Amino acid sequence: MADASKPNWHDAFPAPRTTAPIITREEVLPNLSSGDLLLVDVRRTDFEGGTIKGSLNLPAHSFYMNRAVLFDLCKRAGVKKVAFYCGKQ
C-alpha cells in the first residue's frame, strides 16, 4: 500500500485533460505487424510476465518529457495509433 505522506511520481506532472479510449486485445492482434499500431510498455523495469514482441518500452515517468519526440517519430513512420500498456488488468 502507498504511503499517504509520500507523493506519487505522477504528482509532478499536469493532470490528464482527457481519457484515452481503451483498445481491446481483439483490436490489437490483427494490427500488431501492420506498422499502423505502436504498442508502448509504460512499466519501468517490472516486466513480470514478459513484454509484447515489437513493443517499445517508454516508462510512464519519462513519457511526459518525451511525448513530442514520440509523436514526431510516429508521424514520420506512418503510425496511426499508439496503445499504452502496463500489464495490469
ChimeraX commands (.cxc) that place a marker at each C-alpha (Angstrom):
marker #1 position 0.00,0.00,0.00 radius 0.5
marker #1 position 1.29,3.50,-0.84 radius 0.5
marker #1 position 2.50,5.79,1.93 radius 0.5
marker #1 position -0.02,8.67,2.12 radius 0.5
marker #1 position 2.73,11.13,3.16 radius 0.5
marker #1 position 4.89,10.31,0.12 radius 0.5
marker #1 position 3.74,11.83,-3.18 radius 0.5
marker #1 position 3.25,9.63,-6.25 radius 0.5
marker #1 position 5.70,10.06,-9.14 radius 0.5
marker #1 position 2.85,11.37,-11.33 radius 0.5
marker #1 position 2.01,14.21,-8.93 radius 0.5
marker #1 position 4.87,16.20,-10.54 radius 0.5
marker #1 position 3.06,16.31,-13.90 radius 0.5
marker #1 position -0.13,18.03,-15.11 radius 0.5
marker #1 position -3.33,16.06,-14.62 radius 0.5
marker #1 position -4.77,14.44,-17.75 radius 0.5
marker #1 position -7.39,16.54,-19.54 radius 0.5
marker #1 position -8.98,13.59,-21.32 radius 0.5
marker #1 position -9.16,9.83,-21.03 radius 0.5
marker #1 position -7.97,7.79,-23.97 radius 0.5
marker #1 position -10.26,5.11,-25.36 radius 0.5
marker #1 position -9.47,1.52,-24.43 radius 0.5
marker #1 position -8.40,-0.79,-27.24 radius 0.5
marker #1 position -9.21,-4.46,-26.87 radius 0.5
marker #1 position -6.95,-7.44,-27.45 radius 0.5
marker #1 position -9.11,-8.35,-30.44 radius 0.5
marker #1 position -8.46,-4.92,-31.99 radius 0.5
marker #1 position -4.72,-5.10,-31.30 radius 0.5
marker #1 position -3.90,-8.58,-32.59 radius 0.5
marker #1 position -4.63,-8.02,-36.30 radius 0.5
marker #1 position -2.65,-4.75,-36.24 radius 0.5
marker #1 position 0.50,-5.96,-34.45 radius 0.5
marker #1 position 2.55,-6.40,-37.60 radius 0.5
marker #1 position 0.83,-3.81,-39.79 radius 0.5
marker #1 position 3.00,-0.83,-38.87 radius 0.5
marker #1 position -0.12,1.23,-38.20 radius 0.5
marker #1 position -0.05,0.49,-34.47 radius 0.5
marker #1 position 2.73,1.08,-31.94 radius 0.5
marker #1 position 2.49,-0.60,-28.55 radius 0.5
marker #1 position 4.23,1.23,-25.72 radius 0.5
marker #1 position 5.01,-0.60,-22.49 radius 0.5
marker #1 position 4.93,2.06,-19.75 radius 0.5
marker #1 position 6.42,-0.10,-16.99 radius 0.5
marker #1 position 9.83,0.75,-15.58 radius 0.5
marker #1 position 11.73,-2.50,-15.13 radius 0.5
marker #1 position 8.99,-4.68,-13.68 radius 0.5
marker #1 position 8.49,-6.88,-16.73 radius 0.5
marker #1 position 6.89,-9.67,-14.74 radius 0.5
marker #1 position 5.16,-11.87,-17.26 radius 0.5
marker #1 position 7.25,-10.53,-20.16 radius 0.5
marker #1 position 6.63,-7.94,-22.81 radius 0.5
marker #1 position 4.83,-7.93,-26.13 radius 0.5
marker #1 position 7.20,-8.57,-29.02 radius 0.5
marker #1 position 7.72,-5.40,-31.05 radius 0.5
marker #1 position 6.58,-3.05,-28.29 radius 0.5
marker #1 position 8.60,-0.04,-27.19 radius 0.5
marker #1 position 9.47,0.45,-23.52 radius 0.5
marker #1 position 8.89,4.06,-22.51 radius 0.5
marker #1 position 8.35,4.20,-18.74 radius 0.5
marker #1 position 5.38,6.33,-17.71 radius 0.5
marker #1 position 7.53,8.67,-15.63 radius 0.5
marker #1 position 9.54,9.60,-18.76 radius 0.5
marker #1 position 6.63,9.89,-21.19 radius 0.5
marker #1 position 5.65,13.49,-20.48 radius 0.5
marker #1 position 9.15,14.76,-21.33 radius 0.5
marker #1 position 9.38,12.60,-24.46 radius 0.5
marker #1 position 5.88,12.91,-25.88 radius 0.5
marker #1 position 6.85,15.36,-28.65 radius 0.5
marker #1 position 9.66,13.08,-29.83 radius 0.5
marker #1 position 7.35,10.06,-29.79 radius 0.5
marker #1 position 4.70,11.99,-31.74 radius 0.5
marker #1 position 7.27,13.08,-34.36 radius 0.5
marker #1 position 8.69,9.57,-34.75 radius 0.5
marker #1 position 5.22,8.07,-35.13 radius 0.5
marker #1 position 4.22,10.68,-37.66 radius 0.5
marker #1 position 7.36,10.04,-39.74 radius 0.5
marker #1 position 6.87,6.26,-39.55 radius 0.5
marker #1 position 3.19,6.42,-40.54 radius 0.5
marker #1 position 1.98,5.06,-37.22 radius 0.5
marker #1 position -1.74,5.80,-36.97 radius 0.5
marker #1 position -2.43,4.51,-33.43 radius 0.5
marker #1 position -0.40,4.27,-30.26 radius 0.5
marker #1 position -1.56,1.98,-27.47 radius 0.5
marker #1 position -0.03,2.11,-24.00 radius 0.5
marker #1 position 0.00,-0.85,-21.65 radius 0.5
marker #1 position 1.36,-1.70,-18.26 radius 0.5
marker #1 position 0.50,-5.34,-17.78 radius 0.5
marker #1 position -2.06,-4.71,-15.04 radius 0.5
marker #1 position -5.68,-5.58,-15.50 radius 0.5
marker link #1:1,2 radius 0.2
marker link #1:2,3 radius 0.2
marker link #1:3,4 radius 0.2
marker link #1:4,5 radius 0.2
marker link #1:5,6 radius 0.2
marker link #1:6,7 radius 0.2
marker link #1:7,8 radius 0.2
marker link #1:8,9 radius 0.2
marker link #1:9,10 radius 0.2
marker link #1:10,11 radius 0.2
marker link #1:11,12 radius 0.2
marker link #1:12,13 radius 0.2
marker link #1:13,14 radius 0.2
marker link #1:14,15 radius 0.2
marker link #1:15,16 radius 0.2
marker link #1:16,17 radius 0.2
marker link #1:17,18 radius 0.2
marker link #1:18,19 radius 0.2
marker link #1:19,20 radius 0.2
marker link #1:20,21 radius 0.2
marker link #1:21,22 radius 0.2
marker link #1:22,23 radius 0.2
marker link #1:23,24 radius 0.2
marker link #1:24,25 radius 0.2
marker link #1:25,26 radius 0.2
marker link #1:26,27 radius 0.2
marker link #1:27,28 radius 0.2
marker link #1:28,29 radius 0.2
marker link #1:29,30 radius 0.2
marker link #1:30,31 radius 0.2
marker link #1:31,32 radius 0.2
marker link #1:32,33 radius 0.2
marker link #1:33,34 radius 0.2
marker link #1:34,35 radius 0.2
marker link #1:35,36 radius 0.2
marker link #1:36,37 radius 0.2
marker link #1:37,38 radius 0.2
marker link #1:38,39 radius 0.2
marker link #1:39,40 radius 0.2
marker link #1:40,41 radius 0.2
marker link #1:41,42 radius 0.2
marker link #1:42,43 radius 0.2
marker link #1:43,44 radius 0.2
marker link #1:44,45 radius 0.2
marker link #1:45,46 radius 0.2
marker link #1:46,47 radius 0.2
marker link #1:47,48 radius 0.2
marker link #1:48,49 radius 0.2
marker link #1:49,50 radius 0.2
marker link #1:50,51 radius 0.2
marker link #1:51,52 radius 0.2
marker link #1:52,53 radius 0.2
marker link #1:53,54 radius 0.2
marker link #1:54,55 radius 0.2
marker link #1:55,56 radius 0.2
marker link #1:56,57 radius 0.2
marker link #1:57,58 radius 0.2
marker link #1:58,59 radius 0.2
marker link #1:59,60 radius 0.2
marker link #1:60,61 radius 0.2
marker link #1:61,62 radius 0.2
marker link #1:62,63 radius 0.2
marker link #1:63,64 radius 0.2
marker link #1:64,65 radius 0.2
marker link #1:65,66 radius 0.2
marker link #1:66,67 radius 0.2
marker link #1:67,68 radius 0.2
marker link #1:68,69 radius 0.2
marker link #1:69,70 radius 0.2
marker link #1:70,71 radius 0.2
marker link #1:71,72 radius 0.2
marker link #1:72,73 radius 0.2
marker link #1:73,74 radius 0.2
marker link #1:74,75 radius 0.2
marker link #1:75,76 radius 0.2
marker link #1:76,77 radius 0.2
marker link #1:77,78 radius 0.2
marker link #1:78,79 radius 0.2
marker link #1:79,80 radius 0.2
marker link #1:80,81 radius 0.2
marker link #1:81,82 radius 0.2
marker link #1:82,83 radius 0.2
marker link #1:83,84 radius 0.2
marker link #1:84,85 radius 0.2
marker link #1:85,86 radius 0.2
marker link #1:86,87 radius 0.2
marker link #1:87,88 radius 0.2
marker link #1:88,89 radius 0.2
view
